[in-house]
Amino acid sequence: MTYTPMIQQYLAIKSQYKDAFLFFRLGDFYEMFFEDAIKASQELEITLTSRDGGGEERVPMCGVPYHSAAMYIERLIEKGYKVAICEQVEDPKTAKGVVRREVVQLITPGTVMEGKQLEEKANNYLTSLTSFEDGTYGLAYTDLTTGESRITLLHSFEDVFNEIYSIGTKEIVVATTSKEQCQSLQERYALTVSCEDETMIPPSCESVVSHLKQEKLLVTFGRLLNYLVKTQKRNLTHLQPVELYEVNSHMKIDMYSKRNLELTETMRTKGKAGSLFWLLDETMTAMGGRLLKQWIDRPLLDREKIEQRLHFVEQFLIHYFERQELREYLRSVYDLERLAGRVAFGNVNARDLVQLKKSLKQVPFISSLLMQIHDKHIQSFAQQLDACEELVQLLEEAIEENPPLSVKEGGIIKDGYNETLDRFRDASRNGKTWIAQLEAKERELTGIKSLKIGYNRVFGYYIEVTKANLHLLPEGRYERKQTLANAERFVTKELKEKEALILEAEEKSIELEYELFVSIREQVKQYIARLQKLAKNMSQLDVLQCFATVSEKYNYCKPQFSHDRRLVVRQGRHPVVEKVLGSNIYVPNDCYMDAEREMLLITGPNMSGKSTYMRQIALTAIMAQIGCFVPAEEAILPIFDQVFTRIGAADDLVAGQSTFMVEMLEARHAIVHATQNSLILFDEIGRGTSTYDGMALAQAMIEYIHDRIGAKTLFSTHYHELTALEQRLPRLKNVHVSAVEENGKVIFLHKIKEGPADKSYGIHVAHLAKLPLDLIQRAEQILFEFESNSTPIIKDKKEKFEQLSMFEERHDKVRSDISKKEKEVIKRIQALDLLDMTPLEAMNKLYDIQKLLK
C-alpha cells in the first residue's frame, strides 16, 4: 500500500514512539491518525473523522487545536499515557516537498512540567529501577520540576515496594528485560512503566553524578538520565547533584504502617484531609509543603539533627511576633524550586520573572528579621540566605510590573532598558499620534463627524465613511479600498506611508522585545544553582515556623529523648482526632514503658479507643523525630529505628489476599524486621479465623516479641484469656480502656487504666449500633450459654492440644452426670419463650427454677 508522503512521514515518526500518542502538527492543529486517532477520540471524547491517505481506505483521524492542546495532553497524562509532541522544524515557504517534522518533547506522567496534574505541595517523581545479579536493586528518582534527585541501593523487592509507595512515583523506568518483573508494581500502584537500556552517563550530565563512585549507582542513575535526555530533548542544567541516601539512615516506616497511621493520606478517601500531613501543614509556600511531606515520610534517627530542628521550633514559639511577621513575608515567596526548573526548560514567562523578583525582595527582610532573634543558630542561618541582588536589579530594570502572559506579543520590557527598542516604540507611538491627528483633521475638512480611521491585519489602516455621508466627500480625495454593507473604506498615499513606518516599528519592536526577553532568561539561568540553594533554606525555614505555629495552636510540648529506652507520655493525645473532636471533648491518656515494662496488653470494649491510643503513641514518636513538638503535657521518648503497625482490616484485592492474609503478612513483616529499638502496634490480631486459632496465634506472637525481640509493643486484644500472660511474662503489663455500665447501657470513658478489663462489651456496642432488639436479646442468651461452658486460658501449646482433644469427652461426661432434678430444670428452660416475657415474668420463672434445684 502506498501512502501519501505526509502519512509516510507520520508513520516513520510514530514507529519511534509506539507507546505514546503522536501529536502531529498540521497547521493550527495537532492531528492523530490510525489507532492513535481511534483511541484518542474515545479517551478525549472528540470527533473521529478520516482523510484520504493514498491507500484504498480512508485513514482514521482526529485532532485538537494547538492553542488548547495543553488541556487535552493533561487529560491523557492523568490517565497514565504518554504524548509525543511533533512540530514542523523548517519554514513551509522554503521546504521542498513535505515540511520536515520532529518530536520536540515526550511528555509522560513522570516528566510533566506544568498543569493541574502538578500538585503545589507534592513532588512529581520519575523513578528508575535496576536489578543486579546479586539480588540487589538500584533505585533513583528525580522531580524534573525542581531538579532534586536521590538514589539508594536496596536488598530486596519488598524494600522496592516500600520505597515506591513512600515516593509516590507516577512513572518507573526499567531495562527492557525487566519490564515483566515490574508488572506487580504497575498493577499495585497504577504506574506507567517505561523502558530505557542505555546506562552510560550523558556527557552533559556528568556534574550531577561526579561524587558517585559505585558502579551500581552510576548504572541506576545513568538509566534515568538517558531517559530524561531522550524524552525532553532540551537543557537539563537545573538538575541538582544526586543525593545518596541509605534507607536505614531514617526511621523506617513500611507501606503498611504509613497507610495504617494515615501519615500523608487517609485510608478511606486517599485524600490529604484527616492525615497527619493535613494537621501539620501550616506552611506558607509550596516548596515548604513539599519538604514537610518529605520529612514526615523520613523521620530522623540522628539525635543531634532532631535537637537542631526542635531548637528552631522552640525559638519561633518564644518569638511570636517575629514568627507572625515571617509568615507574612513567606506568603509572598513564589515556588523558587519549580521556577528554576522552568527557567532551565525555557518555558518561563515574564509574569514568572516578576514573581521571582517579588520573592527575592522578601529575602533581605527575612534575614533582617531573623537577626533580631538573639540566637546564634538562627542568626547563622539568616546569614546563609542569598538575596541574589544583581538578579533583582536586572529584573527591576528590564521587566514590566504587569506583563502579558505571552512572551511574543510585546509589552514585557520596560522603557529605558534598551535604546533601539525605545526608538522603535517612539516611532510606533508617534505614528499613532499622527493618525489620531489625521482623523481629527479629516473630520473637520469633510464635516463628517462619524469618519474614523481604523486598522485590521488584512487591510492595514483605513478611513471609514458611512454610505449616508459619501456625498460629502470631495471628489478624488480618497482611494477606495473596501466596500461594506453600510460603509466604504478608503486610503490615501500619506496614510499608506505612515502605515508602513508604524507597522515596521511595531514588528521590529516585538521581535526585539522577544530577543531581549530570551537574553534575560539566559542570564537568569546563571542563577539557577543559587536559587535552588535559597529555595532549600527557605523551605526549611517554612517547615520549622510551621511546626511552631501548630505547636502553639494545639498546645504541644517539646519532647525529650531517653538513653535507657524509657517512654513517658503524660496526657498524650491523638493529634488528628483531637483536631476533629476539639480539645474539650478529647480524653488525653498517659503511657509509661521502660526496661521492666516493654509490652502493654490492652483490653477493653470495641469503640472505646484502643486503636486511637495505640496510634497516638506512634504519631507522637514520628512527630518528635521529624523535629516537631508533640501532643502531650510531657513526653520522654526513645529514638525508634522503625515503626510497625497492624491496625485496621482490609482485603488486598489487587494482590488476591484476604483480610486475614493481609493481617498475617503485616504481622510477619514486623516480627521479621523489628529490633529492640523498634515500636510495634498490633491491634486485635487473630480476628480473621476461629477463636482458638486466633487466640493461639495472638499468644504465640506476644511470647515471640517478648522473648526474642524485646521491642516496645502495644498489643490490643479482645481475647480476655490472654491477660493471664502477665503472670508468666515479666515485661508484659495489662492495661485497659475503662467503661461503665449504667441501666444496661455501656458508657465509654476513653481512659487507660492499669490491669485487665473486667468484661467485654460487644453486645452493648451492638446495642449502641441499634441492631434489632430481638437479635440482641438472642445474643445475650447465647452468650450466657457460652459463659456457662467457658474454657480456661491456654497456657502453653501442650495444654492447648489437651484441651481441644478432651473437650468433646468432657462435654459428654457432663451430660451423662445430670440428675433427674437438673433434667427437669433444663426441660423447663427449653420451654421458656424469653422474647415474649417481661423482665418481671422472667425473674419469677428463674426464682421457681432455683427453688426446684434447692
LUMRO-130940 format. One line per field, with one value per residue (C-alpha): residue in three letters; x, y, z. Coordinates in steps of 0.001 Angstrom, whole numbers. Each point is the difference from the previous one (the first is absolute). Layout:
REM LUMRO-130940
residuo <- ala ...
X <- X ...
Y <- Y ...
Z <- Z ...
REM end
This chain:
REM LUMRO-130940
residuo <- met thr tyr thr pro met ile gln gln tyr leu ala ile lys ser gln tyr lys asp ala phe leu phe phe arg leu gly asp phe tyr glu met phe phe glu asp ala ile lys ala ser gln glu leu glu ile thr leu thr ser arg asp gly gly gly glu glu arg val pro met cys gly val pro tyr his ser ala ala met tyr ile glu arg leu ile glu lys gly tyr lys val ala ile cys glu gln val glu asp pro lys thr ala lys gly val val arg arg glu val val gln leu ile thr pro gly thr val met glu gly lys gln leu glu glu lys ala asn asn tyr leu thr ser leu thr ser phe glu asp gly thr tyr gly leu ala tyr thr asp leu thr thr gly glu ser arg ile thr leu leu his ser phe glu asp val phe asn glu ile tyr ser ile gly thr lys glu ile val val ala thr thr ser lys glu gln cys gln ser leu gln glu arg tyr ala leu thr val ser cys glu asp glu thr met ile pro pro ser cys glu ser val val ser his leu lys gln glu lys leu leu val thr phe gly arg leu leu asn tyr leu val lys thr gln lys arg asn leu thr his leu gln pro val glu leu tyr glu val asn ser his met lys ile asp met tyr ser lys arg asn leu glu leu thr glu thr met arg thr lys gly lys ala gly ser leu phe trp leu leu asp glu thr met thr ala met gly gly arg leu leu lys gln trp ile asp arg pro leu leu asp arg glu lys ile glu gln arg leu his phe val glu gln phe leu ile his tyr phe glu arg gln glu leu arg glu tyr leu arg ser val tyr asp leu glu arg leu ala gly arg val ala phe gly asn val asn ala arg asp leu val gln leu lys lys ser leu lys gln val pro phe ile ser ser leu leu met gln ile his asp lys his ile gln ser phe ala gln gln leu asp ala cys glu glu leu val gln leu leu glu glu ala ile glu glu asn pro pro leu ser val lys glu gly gly ile ile lys asp gly tyr asn glu thr leu asp arg phe arg asp ala ser arg asn gly lys thr trp ile ala gln leu glu ala lys glu arg glu leu thr gly ile lys ser leu lys ile gly tyr asn arg val phe gly tyr tyr ile glu val thr lys ala asn leu his leu leu pro glu gly arg tyr glu arg lys gln thr leu ala asn ala glu arg phe val thr lys glu leu lys glu lys glu ala leu ile leu glu ala glu glu lys ser ile glu leu glu tyr glu leu phe val ser ile arg glu gln val lys gln tyr ile ala arg leu gln lys leu ala lys asn met ser gln leu asp val leu gln cys phe ala thr val ser glu lys tyr asn tyr cys lys pro gln phe ser his asp arg arg leu val val arg gln gly arg his pro val val glu lys val leu gly ser asn ile tyr val pro asn asp cys tyr met asp ala glu arg glu met leu leu ile thr gly pro asn met ser gly lys ser thr tyr met arg gln ile ala leu thr ala ile met ala gln ile gly cys phe val pro ala glu glu ala ile leu pro ile phe asp gln val phe thr arg ile gly ala ala asp asp leu val ala gly gln ser thr phe met val glu met leu glu ala arg his ala ile val his ala thr gln asn ser leu ile leu phe asp glu ile gly arg gly thr ser thr tyr asp gly met ala leu ala gln ala met ile glu tyr ile his asp arg ile gly ala lys thr leu phe ser thr his tyr his glu leu thr ala leu glu gln arg leu pro arg leu lys asn val his val ser ala val glu glu asn gly lys val ile phe leu his lys ile lys glu gly pro ala asp lys ser tyr gly ile his val ala his leu ala lys leu pro leu asp leu ile gln arg ala glu gln ile leu phe glu phe glu ser asn ser thr pro ile ile lys asp lys lys glu lys phe glu gln leu ser met phe glu glu arg his asp lys val arg ser asp ile ser lys lys glu lys glu val ile lys arg ile gln ala leu asp leu leu asp met thr pro leu glu ala met asn lys leu tyr asp ile gln lys leu leu lys
X <- 0 1401 -880 406 3411 -1523 -1550 3297 1770 -2550 479 3809 -80 -2729 2140 2488 -2724 -2223 -1077 -1054 -2697 1687 -1275 914 -36 -1967 -624 -1994 -778 1711 -1341 -7 -489 -780 -177 1068 -2991 -2474 1280 400 -3531 -1290 2273 -451 -3603 770 -1346 1617 235 2098 2062 1421 3445 827 -1163 -3217 -1676 -263 2276 -1691 861 -748 1614 140 772 3623 -968 -2117 2142 1353 -3427 -290 3596 -635 -3055 1996 2894 -2437 -1160 3618 706 2972 -215 2694 -157 977 619 978 3734 411 -1761 -2786 875 3506 -777 362 -2689 -1419 956 2545 -1452 1598 -1115 1111 -1123 -1495 -2316 -572 -1579 3453 1234 -2915 1281 -3245 -3759 -2671 1553 2853 -1068 1538 991 939 2997 -457 2620 1389 1750 2485 507 2916 301 3443 1105 816 -3671 419 -1897 1044 -2782 292 -2628 -183 -2567 541 -1934 2462 3178 437 1132 717 1467 368 798 -2632 411 -3420 -3004 -2023 2186 -674 -3762 393 2084 -2309 -2960 1866 1158 -3441 1579 -2114 2363 2779 2813 1509 2067 -1986 828 -1456 -3383 -1811 1555 -1636 -3474 -872 1135 -2015 -3183 341 831 -1475 3441 1032 2901 2576 3110 3526 3019 2761 1783 3141 -63 -719 2942 -2297 -1044 3360 20 -3197 1733 3656 -43 -1373 2679 -1885 -746 -3505 -979 1374 -1872 -3252 165 1376 -3221 -2077 2139 -81 -3779 -239 2393 -1842 -3498 531 2484 1127 2299 -59 2354 -2348 607 1663 2756 -1701 -279 1071 -2041 -271 -3464 1257 1219 -3573 -2761 -1389 -3766 -1186 -2864 -2488 798 -72 -3427 -1276 1268 -1363 3159 -540 -3391 -3009 -830 -3596 155 3707 -99 2096 -2850 112 3664 2970 1238 -3349 266 3593 -158 184 2676 -228 1797 -465 3624 -441 -3022 1990 2864 -2439 -1335 3568 802 -3134 964 3550 279 3558 2113 2816 -761 2163 -1900 -3347 1097 1064 -3476 -1663 2210 -1205 -3625 440 1506 -2837 -2503 1589 219 -3656 -3 3102 -1599 -3193 2034 2039 -3202 -1108 3318 -118 -3523 1558 2666 -645 902 3717 781 -2462 761 3676 -1119 -2152 2871 2237 -2718 -522 -3737 111 -1997 298 -2581 2118 3010 -2030 -989 3667 956 -2748 1166 3629 -1000 -1320 3394 1709 -3051 26 3763 -359 -2931 1919 2982 -2301 -386 2965 951 3295 -1491 -2824 2316 2444 -2870 -1058 3486 -322 -3034 1137 -2158 1582 72 1452 -2849 -2584 1585 -72 -3678 -887 1565 -1181 -3450 -3326 -1934 -3154 1177 -2300 1 1449 3693 -353 -2478 1988 -744 2450 3180 128 736 3610 1414 1087 683 -994 -3260 -758 517 -2358 -2595 353 -584 -3016 -1489 651 -1530 -3159 -125 278 -2915 -2168 807 -788 -3401 -864 1230 -2039 -3157 355 798 -2883 -2482 -664 -25 -224 3078 2564 3402 240 2391 -159 2692 -1255 -483 2179 -1099 -3113 -2397 -3596 -3031 -3627 -1985 -2326 2942 1741 -1477 1912 3429 1978 470 3267 1164 135 812 -2720 1333 -3006 -3805 -2106 -3784 -354 3319 2933 3685 2676 3738 2305 3604 1043 -1844 1686 3449 -701 -1450 3217 2034 -2294 -301 3705 733 -2564 1243 3621 -932 -1737 2831 2604 -2035 -56 3754 618 -2260 1850 3293 -1313 -1218 3486 1476 -2447 1252 3365 -1740 -1703 2386 -252 -3782 -175 2164 -2154 -3150 1368 681 -3333 -1951 1778 -796 -3618 -373 1610 -2253 -2908 896 88 -3380 -1635 1626 -1324 -3445 -550 2109 2715 3093 3686 966 3064 1953 1000 3229 -1513 -2897 -2478 -3284 -2051 -2986 -2107 -3456 712 -2504 -581 724 -2417 -2884 440 -201 -3190 -1690 1369 2204 -3017 -1386 3184 1122 3820 1894 3347 2405 2991 2456 3525 2370 -2388 -3080 711 -3477 -3459 -2890 -3036 -3515 -3331 -3188 -103 -367 1503 3192 2622 1051 53 2202 2450 159 583 3163 1353 -912 1615 3252 -79 -761 2883 2454 -934 820 -3492 -1435 -2449 -3619 616 758 3289 1756 3223 651 2597 1128 -1745 1743 -3241 -3754 -2247 -3770 -2664 -3148 -3242 -1236 -127 164 2824 -1999 2745 2388 -2833 299 -2726 -233 1516 2850 761 -20 2436 2316 150 639 2747 1662 166 1191 2722 1399 -554 2908 150 -108 -3202 -3608 -2658 -3753 -2189 -3748 -2384 2245 -1798 -3494 -120 -35 -1645 231 2538 2117 -9 739 2848 1568 -365 1617 2841 722 7 2420 2277 233 463 2659 1916 -401 -596 -1483 -2336 -3386 -3631 -2207 -3777 -2269 -3555 1245 -296 1577 3356 126 1226 3302 1065 702 2484 1576 1864 176 -3665 -2555 -3767 -1795 -3579 -2276 -2603 -3745 -2941 -3386 -3096 -3561 1225 1830 3746 1691 3543 2355 2893 2407 2926 334 2258 -1092 -2236 -3564 -2586 -2185 -713 -2741 -608 -3753 -203 1739 -2481 -2724 1593 49 -3792 -127 -3509 -975 -1027 3397 1822 -2106 785 3721 -178 -1634 2731 2742 -1445 185 3604 1129 -1577 2371 3045 3489 2949 2945 2385 3246 2262 -114 -247 -2970 -1664 -30 -1074 -2914 -1077 174 -1744 -2726 -2474 662 -481 -3159 -1524 927 -1776 -3124 -61 399 -3129 -2531 -3754 -593 2486 -1604 -3347 1581 1475 -3399 -1680 2685 -355 -3775 385 -702 2235 -773 -3683 617 333 3100 -2187 -1502 3516 1159 -2955 735 3676 -1009 -2213 2841 2463 -2435 -342 3790 268
Y <- 0 3431 2811 3689 1506 1708 -3241 -1798 2671 -470 -3800 299 2283 -2050 -3152 1621 808 -3072 358 3675 2034 1929 3596 750 3726 927 3742 1145 -3561 -2995 -2987 -3708 -2867 -3722 -1700 3184 1821 -2719 -260 3769 695 -2362 1244 3703 -235 1813 -656 -2765 859 -1337 1206 -1315 -1428 -1319 -3557 -1786 864 3373 506 549 3482 2315 3191 2787 3738 774 2944 -2270 -3145 314 -853 -3174 -1049 396 -2284 -2729 274 -263 -3316 -1243 464 1671 2719 689 3592 84 3483 1467 753 1876 2909 -1276 2829 -1352 -3741 -2279 -2662 -926 2384 -1659 -924 -1326 -965 2904 -1469 -3171 859 -2846 -281 314 2920 2453 3554 1962 -382 -1040 -3437 1605 423 3034 -1851 -3367 -1096 -1599 -2742 -2001 -3170 -2422 -3540 -2276 -3604 -1535 -3643 -97 649 3707 2862 3514 2545 3647 2686 3619 2766 1693 3070 704 -1773 -1940 -3630 -2874 -3468 -3087 -3713 -2443 -3629 -1485 524 585 3064 1101 -187 2076 2690 251 416 2605 1973 -53 -86 288 -1754 -2563 -542 -3495 -2077 -1675 -3389 1051 1219 -3208 103 3398 -1289 -319 3585 1250 -1756 885 3684 785 1046 756 -2362 1257 -1651 1328 -2220 2625 494 1996 3461 2632 2458 2986 -1489 -1115 2722 -1451 -3320 1035 -956 -3529 -2695 -3299 -1594 -1140 3573 1382 -2621 690 3766 -274 -1774 2855 2731 -1599 -271 3704 1113 -2027 1033 3673 897 3184 1470 -1728 2423 309 -3633 187 -2449 -3282 -680 -3474 -1286 -3179 -1310 -808 3563 1070 -1517 -2790 34 -2698 601 -1875 2245 3200 -1000 -1126 3125 2241 2088 1770 -1306 -1673 -3666 675 2937 -100 3774 2369 1119 -1996 -991 1093 2060 1819 771 1256 1953 3625 695 3247 -1127 -2857 -1101 -6 -2272 -2440 -64 -606 -3060 -1270 448 -1911 -2829 -161 843 449 -2415 2459 1483 3069 877 -525 2289 2672 48 41 2926 2078 -920 1035 3361 694 -909 2460 2786 185 3419 -776 -3288 1743 2513 -2828 -1739 3167 292 -3693 502 2133 -2568 -1812 -3644 610 -3700 -493 3428 -966 -3115 2040 2436 -2936 -1464 3319 156 2799 3152 3644 -349 -2787 2321 2709 -2579 -954 3640 430 -3188 1094 3399 -1756 -1555 3079 598 -3643 103 3214 -1428 -3178 2079 1640 -3399 -202 -3581 -925 -2920 2087 2922 -2357 -1342 3559 731 -2935 1522 1257 2891 -91 3853 184 -2126 2156 3118 -1549 -963 3375 1862 -2326 -1518 1869 -336 -1376 -1751 -2050 -3806 -393 753 552 2870 2813 2054 -1826 2145 3341 3310 1061 -3557 -56 3029 -1644 -1257 3495 1423 -2572 728 3731 -395 -2202 2326 3146 -1646 -791 3584 1177 -2293 1386 3519 -977 -1336 3319 2002 -2072 295 3753 245 -2242 941 -3719 -430 -3859 -333 -2244 -1479 -3702 -2924 -3718 -2527 -710 3548 2030 3573 1403 2974 -1144 2068 -1118 -161 2720 2437 -974 2977 2355 -1282 2289 -1620 -1966 660 -3690 -3287 -2656 -3112 -2119 67 -1070 -295 3401 1711 516 -211 2200 650 2855 -22 1761 -2551 -2890 1470 536 -3506 -1508 1954 -910 -3685 -361 1641 -2210 -3166 779 1049 -3333 -2013 1893 -344 -3782 -76 2118 -2230 -3141 1715 880 -3570 -1267 2349 -1327 -3546 986 336 -3424 -1618 3013 45 -3731 460 2936 -2078 -2769 2424 1781 -3280 -1171 3333 -371 -3511 983 3035 -2266 -2401 2936 1251 -3428 -582 3272 -457 -3439 414 -2574 -547 -347 -3707 -1267 -3113 -2766 -2001 -3013 -599 1400 1282 2479 1771 2015 1151 -1096 558 -1201 3243 -522 -1391 2864 2546 -1585 -461 3114 77 355 -3392 -2029 -2062 14 -3028 -913 -2664 -1320 -2644 -896 -2970 -1784 939 -675 -1232 1318 -2400 2230 -1303 1775 251 659 3708 965 1469 -2794 630 3770 -403 -2210 2293 3076 -1554 -727 3465 1612 -1887 955 3666 134 -1495 2432 2812 1123 489 -2734 -215 -564 1860 -1896 -2447 -1943 -2380 -2414 578 -2787 -1520 -1408 171 -2948 5 -2615 2056 -166 -2680 146 -2507 513 -951 988 -2505 -2530 -92 -242 2216 -2726 -600 3744 -61 -2902 1543 3298 -1827 -2105 3122 1554 -3140 -714 3545 1523 589 822 3692 -300 853 -2632 588 -3096 542 -2955 -2632 -3242 1288 -1510 -3646 -2233 987 -2668 574 3757 -243 -2438 2252 3098 -1691 -1412 3468 1608 -2631 305 3808 -112 -2712 542 3598 2165 2878 2488 -1527 1011 -3045 441 -3033 -1085 -3400 633 -3362 1442 2347 -2921 205 2820 -2684 -1811 2797 2402 2967 -168 2125 122 3287 602 2669 584 -65 17 -1622 1950 -1310 -2707 2489 458 3401 227 2061 -177 -105 -2443 -1689 -2660 -3644 -2047 920 -1713 -1052 463 2301 -1303 -363 3483 1387 -1856 1679 3401 -843 -534 -3595 -1500 -511 -3653 -718 1590 -1957 -3220 885 507 -3435 -1639 1842 -1336 -3534 495 1439 -2929 -2305 2280 -1394 1275 1761 -1989 200 -1881 -2037 -3380 1088 1445 -3375 -1790 2392 -330 -3820 -326 2523 -2423 -2685 2428 1424 -3470 -908 3049 -937 -3575 1143 2242 -891 -380 3357 1706 -1631 1421 3471 -272 -1085 3030 2415 -1403 543 3683 2635 2787 2413 52 486 3186 364 -589 -3212 -1210 712 -1972 -2993 129 28 -3077 -1855 904 -1316 -3260 -504 680
Z <- 0 -997 2382 -704 943 3053 1343 -680 2050 2804 33 15 3061 1711 -297 2396 2584 -8 3643 -317 -1688 -2838 -174 -3633 -831 -3121 -219 3024 1187 1526 -1940 861 -2453 -71 3440 1797 -1472 954 3563 514 -1236 2710 2809 -796 -1228 -3262 -3500 -2035 -3708 -2892 -2946 -3216 780 -3459 668 -854 3305 1700 3017 3417 1294 2908 1184 2573 -512 869 2250 2239 -316 3566 1423 -2113 714 3719 -171 -1749 2476 2941 -1460 -25 -3729 -1709 -2648 -2630 -1303 -3687 -1444 -3377 193 -3308 -1675 -2314 -2460 -548 373 -3009 151 3417 2817 2309 3391 3194 3485 2200 3347 1441 2886 2483 3485 1586 -2128 183 476 329 210 2491 425 1963 3600 1693 3150 -1497 -2044 -3410 -73 -2885 1228 -1520 1284 -852 1198 429 -114 3718 870 826 -1646 -905 385 -1078 -312 -1084 -20 -3348 1160 2828 -1163 3276 -323 2396 -350 2207 -92 1301 1032 -760 -2246 3173 641 -3581 658 3171 -1695 -3029 2369 2051 -3042 -1605 -3456 -3171 -2410 266 -2533 -298 -2396 -2780 1531 3369 -1236 976 3469 526 -853 3698 663 -2966 1130 3679 -395 -3452 -1289 -3551 -807 -2545 -1399 -381 -596 -297 3344 -895 1599 -2712 -227 655 3364 1430 2672 1494 841 402 3713 -635 -186 195 -3372 1023 865 -3269 -2030 1874 -391 -3543 -1028 1439 -1599 -3446 162 930 -2752 -2660 1037 837 -2788 1764 2604 3415 1753 2972 1086 3408 1055 865 3734 1153 2933 2049 825 3516 579 801 2111 -2183 -336 -2384 -2422 2218 2956 -2061 -1223 3418 1760 -2788 -129 -3328 -1148 1577 -516 -969 -2431 -995 492 2115 2324 3236 -296 2136 -2973 -40 3710 -131 -3242 1076 -2625 -1961 -3177 -2447 416 3793 -382 -2122 2504 2871 -1817 -537 3716 1024 -2349 1421 3733 1281 2054 738 3399 -629 -3205 1740 2842 -2535 -1526 3415 1037 -2978 741 3634 -994 -2434 2713 2419 -2600 -954 -1715 -2051 -1091 -1106 -1986 -1523 -1118 -1799 -1834 -977 -1357 -2765 -922 -3276 -694 -596 -564 -2845 -1424 -362 -1871 -2385 -630 -970 -2222 -1761 732 2564 -863 1030 2767 1528 16 1745 2636 331 570 2627 1756 84 1362 3137 802 1517 2218 1137 697 1981 1968 925 1141 2565 1734 2367 -741 -1670 -1971 -1477 -738 -1714 -2092 -915 -1368 -2435 -1745 -3425 -1281 -3526 -106 -3558 -1319 1773 -1561 -3484 288 1532 -2941 -2750 626 148 3271 -1691 -3172 -2262 178 -3496 -527 -3780 -164 1619 3082 2290 -75 1841 -1741 471 90 -3664 -2249 -3276 1475 1269 -3538 -1522 2660 -517 -3749 632 2629 -2048 -3027 1930 1277 -3624 -971 2816 -1215 -3618 1062 1702 -3048 -2507 2087 53 -3714 -1172 2714 616 3798 -220 -2225 1650 -664 906 -414 -684 -806 -3520 -1388 2373 807 -1728 45 488 -1081 302 -3293 1223 46 -3272 -1826 2314 -1157 -2338 -3431 -329 3583 1034 -1759 474 1897 1091 -174 2997 392 1677 -659 -2351 964 -1600 141 -936 -1173 3188 2210 -1838 629 3687 296 -1335 2557 2928 -856 -629 3358 1790 -1671 749 3514 741 -1563 2012 3219 -413 -677 3100 2104 -1148 867 3489 451 -881 2608 2597 -789 1485 3383 8 2507 2350 -287 807 3091 1104 -614 2217 2845 -360 -33 3181 1643 -1077 1459 3313 443 -982 2858 2430 -1253 374 3397 1350 -1538 1585 3151 -799 2136 -869 95 1826 -929 2406 -72 1787 -2457 2523 -1390 2044 -1529 2398 -1120 -3583 -2803 -3549 -1913 -2897 2072 2459 -2815 -1337 3401 1716 3099 2310 -1058 -543 3024 418 1316 1544 -1172 1923 -1236 1124 189 2395 -2000 -3695 -1031 770 -530 -521 602 30 -2033 -3718 -880 3347 -1489 35 -3615 496 3095 -1889 -3014 2132 1493 -3494 -1301 3048 -722 -3698 728 2494 -2503 -2790 2420 1000 3471 1028 1261 3724 3220 287 -2322 566 -2866 -1301 -3578 -1913 -3018 -1456 532 -863 183 -548 372 -1907 -2367 -3774 -2834 -2490 -3073 -2442 1574 427 3785 2622 3070 2159 -2447 -45 3807 119 -2633 1871 3283 -1629 -1416 3473 1770 -2583 -200 3457 2390 3683 -996 -2010 823 -780 52 -394 99 478 -1595 -898 -711 -3470 1093 2618 3665 995 -3102 517 3720 -564 -2663 2152 2991 -2093 -1448 3446 1299 -3054 201 3782 36 -3247 -1169 3054 -2005 1619 -822 401 -548 188 129 624 1250 3743 706 -1142 2982 2124 -1933 2321 2615 -2272 -2072 2319 -2420 -1031 1842 -305 -586 -1047 -1378 2673 -491 2380 -311 983 -425 -2345 -2241 -318 336 -1384 2148 -2539 2941 207 3410 1447 -8 -2324 -968 2178 -2940 -3687 -1171 -3510 401 1539 -3091 -2196 2030 -619 -3702 280 -1182 333 3655 -418 -1624 2970 2504 -1863 104 3761 346 -2104 1921 3274 -1390 -1188 3313 1858 -1910 -56 -558 2041 -1666 -2157 1912 -2360 -3189 1738 2099 -3069 -1779 3188 381 -3610 47 3363 -736 -1578 2641 2893 -1588 -359 3551 1375 -1952 1388 3637 1 2756 -517 1717 -2317 -3040 1081 323 -3508 -1340 1578 -1304 -3518 176 912 -2680 1333 -2793 971 3725 1994 2207 3119 -1440 -853 3578 1426 -2251 974 3682 -516 -1750 2752 2649 -1916 -11 3763
REM end
